Amino acid sequence: QLQLVESGGELVQPGGSLRLSCVVSRFTLDYYAIGWFRQAPGKEREGVSCISSRAGIIMYADSVKGRFTISRDNAKNTVYLQMNSLKPEDAAVYYCAASIRRSECSLVLSWYNSWGQGTQVTVSS
């Protein structure tokens, strides 16, 4: 079974940057599209960004456009989410997810069938 492990979340001040990583194991990353999602306390999980298997399709939520950048290194089985100009409203648990529909990607939760355990991002002064 596919495994995804997120890392890189931590406490950062407003305006700061973080890079999250999602490492995929047991299967090669080439086979999957990857999405990043986040869930703040009391809120529903929402799509942040996604990338198709060969990075031909990339999508961002409006709330993060121009600030976040998704990328992937299939040789390292890793997808990254570079987050700049962080705001308090970006604070959440961030999850990565995988879909076998690798030629596309989506910000819809139900599109994905494998999920990581999440990494906490806190944005506070």
C-alpha positions as CSV (number, residue, x, y, z in Angstrom):
1,Q,0.0,0.0,0.0
2,L,1.2,3.5,-0.9
3,Q,2.6,5.5,2.0
4,L,2.9,9.3,2.2
5,V,4.9,11.1,4.9
6,E,4.7,14.9,5.3
7,S,7.4,16.9,7.1
8,G,8.6,20.5,7.4
9,G,5.8,22.0,9.4
10,E,6.7,24.3,12.3
11,L,6.1,27.6,14.0
12,V,6.9,30.6,11.7
13,Q,6.2,34.3,12.0
14,P,3.8,36.1,9.7
15,G,5.7,36.9,6.4
16,G,8.0,34.0,6.9
17,S,8.6,30.9,4.7
18,L,8.4,27.1,5.0
19,R,9.0,24.2,2.7
20,L,6.9,21.2,3.2
21,S,7.9,17.8,1.9
22,C,5.8,14.7,1.0
23,V,7.8,11.5,0.6
24,V,6.1,8.6,-1.1
25,S,7.2,5.1,-0.4
26,R,6.4,1.5,-1.6
27,F,5.5,2.7,-5.1
28,T,7.2,5.0,-7.5
29,L,6.0,8.6,-7.5
30,D,5.8,8.6,-11.3
31,Y,2.4,6.8,-11.1
32,Y,0.7,9.4,-9.0
33,A,-0.7,12.9,-9.1
34,I,-0.2,14.6,-5.7
35,G,-2.3,17.2,-3.9
36,W,-1.7,19.3,-0.8
37,F,-4.6,20.0,1.5
38,R,-4.9,21.8,4.8
39,Q,-7.3,21.7,7.7
40,A,-7.6,24.4,10.4
41,P,-9.4,23.8,13.7
42,G,-13.1,23.9,13.3
43,K,-12.9,24.1,9.5
44,E,-13.2,21.6,6.6
45,R,-10.2,20.2,4.9
46,E,-9.5,22.3,1.8
47,G,-7.3,21.9,-1.3
48,V,-4.2,24.1,-1.5
49,S,-2.3,22.9,-4.5
50,C,-1.8,19.9,-6.8
51,I,0.5,18.6,-9.4
52,S,0.2,15.9,-12.1
53,S,2.7,13.1,-12.4
54,R,4.9,14.8,-14.9
55,A,4.1,18.3,-13.6
56,G,2.2,19.2,-16.8
57,I,-0.7,20.3,-14.7
58,I,-0.4,22.4,-11.6
59,M,-3.2,24.1,-9.7
60,Y,-3.5,26.4,-6.7
61,A,-6.3,27.6,-4.5
62,D,-6.9,31.3,-5.0
63,S,-5.9,32.0,-1.4
64,V,-2.3,30.9,-2.0
65,K,-1.7,31.9,-5.6
66,G,1.5,33.9,-5.9
67,R,2.7,32.8,-2.5
68,F,2.9,29.0,-2.6
69,T,4.8,26.8,-5.2
70,I,4.4,23.1,-5.7
71,S,7.1,21.0,-7.3
72,R,8.1,17.4,-7.5
73,D,11.3,15.3,-7.8
74,N,10.2,11.9,-9.0
75,A,13.8,10.6,-8.6
76,K,13.5,11.3,-4.9
77,N,9.9,10.3,-4.6
78,T,9.2,13.7,-3.1
79,V,6.8,16.5,-3.6
80,Y,7.4,19.9,-2.1
81,L,5.2,22.8,-1.2
82,Q,7.2,26.1,-0.9
83,M,5.2,28.5,1.2
84,N,6.2,32.2,1.2
85,S,4.7,35.3,2.8
86,L,2.8,33.2,5.3
87,K,-0.2,34.6,7.0
88,P,-1.9,33.6,10.2
89,E,-4.8,32.2,8.2
90,D,-2.4,29.7,6.6
91,A,-2.0,28.0,9.9
92,A,-3.4,24.4,9.7
93,V,-2.4,20.8,9.5
94,Y,-1.1,20.2,6.0
95,Y,-1.7,16.9,4.3
96,C,-0.5,15.4,1.0
97,A,-2.5,12.9,-0.9
98,A,-2.0,10.7,-4.0
99,S,-4.2,9.8,-6.9
100,I,-3.6,7.2,-9.6
101,R,-5.2,9.5,-12.1
102,R,-1.7,10.8,-12.7
103,S,-2.2,12.8,-15.9
104,E,-4.4,15.3,-14.1
105,C,-4.8,16.7,-10.7
106,S,-7.6,18.2,-8.6
107,L,-8.2,20.2,-5.4
108,V,-11.2,18.0,-4.6
109,L,-10.6,15.7,-1.6
110,S,-12.6,12.7,-3.1
111,W,-10.2,12.6,-6.1
112,Y,-7.5,11.2,-3.9
113,N,-7.3,7.7,-2.4
114,S,-4.1,7.8,-0.2
115,W,-3.3,10.3,2.5
116,G,-0.4,11.1,4.8
117,Q,-0.7,11.8,8.5
118,G,-0.2,15.6,8.2
119,T,2.3,18.1,9.4
120,Q,1.4,21.1,11.6
121,V,2.0,24.7,10.3
122,T,1.7,27.5,12.9
123,V,1.9,31.1,11.8
124,S,2.1,33.4,14.8
125,S,4.2,36.2,16.2
